[in-house]
Amino acid sequence: MAAESKILNIEPLEMEAAGFKKEDLKGKVVLVTGGASNIGLGYARAAAWAGAKVVITDINEENGNEAERVINADNGPDTALFVKCDVTKADEVKNLGKKAFEKFEKVDVFIHNAMNMRLNGPVLTSSVDELDQSYAISARGMMLLIQEFVPGMIERKYGVVAYSATQFHFAPPMVGGTIYTSGKACAASLTLSLANEVKDTGVNVFCMTPAGVIRFDPSRLPPPPKDAPPPPKDAPKFEMFGMPGFNGLIPPEAGGAAMVYCIMNAKKLHGSGIIINDAFDAMNYPFPKPETAARPKGRRLSDMELTMVLCTTGPGFEG
């Protein structure tokens, strides 16, 4: 029976239904930043289920300790280690590496997922300090993590580097305002540039965009204003806004399964960025609403096309 938590908003994993086995990541050590809640916690829990040792890092110490407890309760003692770390600070990332190596002797995979969702404002009204914070968590944090862990991966001739990315620019109604997406875009560029630097070393690098993955507690939402009109009778149901194949938004547990699949197939993904539904399609995920999961198949961009993506972010001349 899966562990329960009064602190973390979690549901049981469905890894077996998605075709995974307990030994799929056996012998691997997976580190997840921002791993104490939401999709980061989904990544950590799924990796541990699949046999990996897991290092969780976050600035929220209460959630981090609880995440460690839950994962160890589900998978056995000494499966998970929580290390509090602000990824923008070089000394704390060094300490993270030290603690991870003391406990597990290596890091085979790291997933940079940490971000502050409150850094979500528009260009015209946000402070430059907010942009600096967004950049520091995403891009500066990614570079510090790369320099801490990738040299050892190259030496061992095996490693996986993954960035949990978002869209490259603010486009309503997508989640993530201008300041948030600007920092994310910088880190995604850094990540995919790294892929060319480590080509043929045994280290594989990719971005995965977990679009639509979130779980929130409706009981924590503020009540509507007393004078707010009731919703119209013909208002669309919430599930209509969910990602294809799901009832509403994608649960973090499913997002974790998708990331495990990507880690297992990292060599095929090297130098690529994909949206989570591409992973679900590839792994034949057992959607709760499979009839809505059909979508057009895309194609992988060439290296040259990828370098020009940010130059062609709009429709250009029409007509």
Secondary structure as the mmCIF struct_conf table of DSSP 4:
data_model
#
loop_
_struct_conf.conf_type_id
_struct_conf.id
_struct_conf.beg_label_comp_id
_struct_conf.beg_label_asym_id
_struct_conf.beg_label_seq_id
_struct_conf.end_label_comp_id
_struct_conf.end_label_asym_id
_struct_conf.end_label_seq_id
BEND BEND1 LYS A 6 LEU A 8
TURN_TY1_P TURN_TY1_P1 MET A 15 GLY A 19
TURN_TY1_P TURN_TY1_P2 LYS A 22 GLY A 27
STRN STRN1 VAL A 29 THR A 33
TURN_TY1_P TURN_TY1_P3 GLY A 34 ALA A 36
BEND BEND2 SER A 37 SER A 37
HELX_RH_AL_P HELX_RH_AL_P1 ASN A 38 TRP A 49
TURN_TY1_P TURN_TY1_P4 ALA A 50 GLY A 51
STRN STRN2 LYS A 53 ASP A 58
BEND BEND3 ILE A 59 ILE A 59
HELX_RH_AL_P HELX_RH_AL_P2 GLU A 61 ASN A 75
TURN_TY1_P TURN_TY1_P5 PRO A 77 ASP A 78
BEND BEND4 THR A 79 THR A 79
STRN STRN3 ALA A 80 LYS A 84
TURN_TY1_P TURN_TY1_P6 VAL A 87 THR A 88
HELX_RH_AL_P HELX_RH_AL_P3 ALA A 90 PHE A 104
BEND BEND5 GLU A 105 GLU A 105
STRN STRN4 VAL A 109 HIS A 112
TURN_TY1_P TURN_TY1_P7 MET A 117 ARG A 118
TURN_TY1_P TURN_TY1_P8 VAL A 123 THR A 125
BEND BEND6 SER A 126 SER A 126
HELX_RH_AL_P HELX_RH_AL_P4 VAL A 128 TYR A 135
HELX_RH_PI_P HELX_RH_PI_P1 ALA A 136 ARG A 140
HELX_RH_AL_P HELX_RH_AL_P5 GLY A 141 ARG A 156
TURN_TY1_P TURN_TY1_P9 LYS A 157 LYS A 157
STRN STRN5 GLY A 159 SER A 164
BEND BEND7 PHE A 168 HIS A 169
TURN_TY1_P TURN_TY1_P10 PRO A 172 PRO A 173
BEND BEND8 MET A 174 VAL A 175
HELX_RH_AL_P HELX_RH_AL_P6 THR A 178 GLU A 197
TURN_TY1_P TURN_TY1_P11 VAL A 198 GLY A 202
STRN STRN6 VAL A 203 THR A 209
TURN_TY1_P TURN_TY1_P12 ALA A 211 GLY A 212
STRN STRN7 VAL A 213 VAL A 213
HELX_RH_3T_P HELX_RH_3T_P1 PRO A 218 ARG A 220
BEND BEND9 LEU A 221 LEU A 221
HELX_LH_PP_P HELX_LH_PP_P1 PRO A 222 PRO A 225
TURN_TY1_P TURN_TY1_P13 LYS A 226 ASP A 227
HELX_LH_PP_P HELX_LH_PP_P2 ALA A 228 PRO A 232
TURN_TY1_P TURN_TY1_P14 LYS A 233 ASP A 234
HELX_LH_PP_P HELX_LH_PP_P3 ALA A 235 LYS A 237
HELX_RH_3T_P HELX_RH_3T_P2 PHE A 238 PHE A 241
BEND BEND10 GLY A 242 GLY A 242
HELX_LH_PP_P HELX_LH_PP_P4 MET A 243 MET A 243
TURN_TY1_P TURN_TY1_P15 PRO A 244 GLY A 245
BEND BEND11 PHE A 246 LEU A 249
STRN STRN8 ILE A 250 ILE A 250
HELX_LH_PP_P HELX_LH_PP_P5 PRO A 251 PRO A 251
HELX_RH_AL_P HELX_RH_AL_P7 PRO A 252 MET A 264
TURN_TY1_P TURN_TY1_P16 ASN A 265 ASN A 265
HELX_RH_AL_P HELX_RH_AL_P8 ALA A 266 LEU A 269
TURN_TY1_P TURN_TY1_P17 HIS A 270 GLY A 271
STRN STRN9 SER A 272 ILE A 275
HELX_RH_AL_P HELX_RH_AL_P9 ILE A 276 ALA A 282
TURN_TY1_P TURN_TY1_P18 MET A 283 ASN A 284
BEND BEND12 PRO A 288 LYS A 289
HELX_RH_3T_P HELX_RH_3T_P3 PRO A 290 THR A 292
HELX_LH_PP_P HELX_LH_PP_P6 ARG A 300 SER A 302
HELX_RH_AL_P HELX_RH_AL_P10 ASP A 303 THR A 307
TURN_TY1_P TURN_TY1_P19 MET A 308 MET A 308
HELX_RH_3T_P HELX_RH_3T_P4 VAL A 309 CYS A 311
BEND BEND13 GLY A 314 GLY A 314
BEND BEND14 PHE A 317 PHE A 317
#
